């Protein structure tokens, strides 16, 4: 469990042109975007509303 916990990082994820961001714990930025889509009811693969319009930035703790 602690080994998996060490691999996780915190990402700030949100729509590229909006200022509101959500902090999500994930292994990489793609996983953070997928989690964001699940939490907000978006379809990850949608070209107009999915991952392509999101940005995920790693936050240093």
Residue, then its C-alpha position, 0 to 999 in steps of 0.5 A: x500500500x505505501x509503495x502505491x501511495x508513493x507513486x501518486x502525485x497531486x495534479x490540478x486539472x481543469x478546462x484550459x480556458x477556465x480558471x477553476x481547477x480541481x486537485x486530483x491524486x493520480x499516477x500521471x496526468x492522463x489518469x488525473x484527466x480521466x478521474x476529472x471526467x468521471x467526477x464531472x460526467x464528461x466522456x474522456x474520448x469526446x473530442x469537444x468536451x473530453x480530455x483534449x480540452x483539459x489541462x493537468x499540471x503537477x503540483x509540487x508538495 
